[in-house]
Amino acid sequence: MKQPFYDWNCWLSVSLWCLFGGLNGTFVTRNSRPNIVLLMADDLGVGDVCCYGNDTVSTPNIDRLASEGVRLTQHLAAASVCTPSRAAFLTGRYPIRSGMASPFNLNRALIWLGGSGGLPTNETTFAKLLQHRGYRTGLIGKWHQGLSCASRNDHCFHPLNHGFDYFYGLPFGLFSDCQPSKTPELHRWLRIKLWISTAVLGLVPLLLLIPKFARWFPVPWKVILVFALLAFLFFVSWYSSYGFTRRWNCILMRNHEIIQQPMKEERVASLMLKEALAFIDRYKREPFLLFVSFLHVHTPLITKKKFVGHSKYGSYGDNVEEMDWMVGKILDALDRELLANHTLVYFTSDHGGRLEAQDGGTQAGGWNGIYKGGKGMGGWEGGIRVPGIFRWPTVLEAGKVIDEPTSLMDIYPTLSYIGGGIPPQDRVIDGRNLMPLLEGRVSHSDHEFLFHYCGVYLHTARWHQKDYASMFAPMRGKIAYLQIQKYWCVFSAYCCHQVNVCTSLGSAFQPTGAFPLSFRIPFETWVSVGRSHIFLV
């Protein structure tokens, strides 16, 4: 008897499902929209991860991502401090284009949650692009792109106004001022100067009392009271901000609701992990974008007891290994829900490690490997070179290593491509779609120039000559420097312990060498520089 057609059709469907879906039951096609999980560390040095050459720290879960995916060795942040780097990551544009770069050393990153600055509402983040394509989007952890504009409750810069359906975390970030027992991190040396100035002003009325009571010469009480009032008003003017930074900046939010103010910093990491796992469970049946922005490994290094003393490198190493454990929990959740084959996972850091961070006289910052400089140091390699790992089973080759220059800004067009989003056509997108490079369809990066700023001043420009097989040929390993309006970022040392984060100074620079090349410098909001020249030194 002839078997009905629908029986053969059913048998064929089941066979194909088993063949292409594998044991975890996920049918994967290149054209289907994957889930996306973005993992970003805070202040992690490229030399802090085992798969990037540090064989003395234990990061098995991050190493697992690298062994099962693609590792980028020339992955670069667009800025060496948090706010502008994250703005570039979210928008695919140099931060100077959107106004997220500052010419002031004290404010190169957002420092007050109560301020009116933030990522402009007319900027389109990758979360907004994917949200329009039906993705459920969530941000767990650090935001640091501003909160409100005109009033404390308008929340115009809030993640929910930039494409995220759900937010749980810190609108500002974690820093030492969030722990009363730690040395203040925010403008520490300025605060010391303010305390000294207050003490000097406070001494004036006290000193005026001496000749009055000694009857050396008459001093009117009005004069003494005026000086005392001036000292008091000066003290109130600055202490009302700096004296309450823990309450103003260290808050935990769920969407628009403040959950903890000030937050209980010891439990925040555990709560973040719980929320991340809950988000995966809640939206496992539809495409989702989950951006987990870790508080690790920014100071203060708050670590669970089970990891304290676990590493060879004190509190910093313990914090790195705890973060790796959290990465492992997220990967386990994807495996448990049979989502691994249908999920693109990306791991990186917002910029290089902070060399100046100390805790009780011991190093509390990251290691940037062989590269000079660190956080806050313009275009020096240690401040901008970051880990970059992509994993997408069945699509990306496992264990592949790519030595081409890439940028955090490339995530924007890459996610737009794989999620079916349409980038805005009314602005320049500086990032490049990485999928052709990751899949091996092309062998060279689409970047010819990459620019690195110190605030709004251009520090270095990287030239990747496309018609040469080797990277940066024929000037392999060289950096291209550019003079812009006679300003030049200068650093007096490899790190700046006296001021916490290195400041940049504007100074004249006379380039030496040949090979002048003309090109257009990215600008839109802060500076108008037109056309200039690049010199290879």
Secondary structure as UniProt FT lines:
FT   HELIX           5..21
FT   TURN            22..25
FT   TURN            30..31
FT   STRAND          35..41
FT   HELIX           46..48
FT   HELIX           50..52
FT   TURN            55..56
FT   HELIX           60..68
FT   STRAND          70..76
FT   HELIX           82..91
FT   HELIX           95..98
FT   HELIX           105..107
FT   TURN            113..114
FT   TURN            121..122
FT   HELIX           126..132
FT   TURN            133..134
FT   STRAND          136..142
FT   TURN            152..153
FT   TURN            156..157
FT   HELIX           159..161
FT   TURN            162..163
FT   STRAND          166..170
FT   HELIX           176..178
FT   TURN            180..181
FT   TURN            186..187
FT   HELIX           188..214
FT   HELIX           221..242
FT   TURN            243..244
FT   HELIX           245..249
FT   STRAND          252..254
FT   TURN            255..256
FT   STRAND          257..260
FT   HELIX           265..282
FT   TURN            283..285
FT   STRAND          288..293
FT   TURN            296..297
FT   HELIX           305..307
FT   TURN            308..309
FT   HELIX           314..336
FT   TURN            337..338
FT   HELIX           340..342
FT   STRAND          343..349
FT   TURN            355..356
FT   STRAND          358..359
FT   TURN            360..361
FT   STRAND          362..363
FT   TURN            369..370
FT   TURN            375..376
FT   TURN            378..379
FT   HELIX           381..384
FT   STRAND          388..391
FT   TURN            393..395
FT   TURN            398..399
FT   STRAND          400..407
FT   HELIX           408..410
FT   HELIX           411..419
FT   HELIX           435..439
FT   STRAND          449..454
FT   TURN            455..456
FT   STRAND          457..463
FT   TURN            466..467
FT   TURN            471..474
FT   TURN            476..477
FT   STRAND          480..482
FT   TURN            485..486
FT   TURN            497..499
FT   STRAND          517..520
FT   STRAND          531..536
//
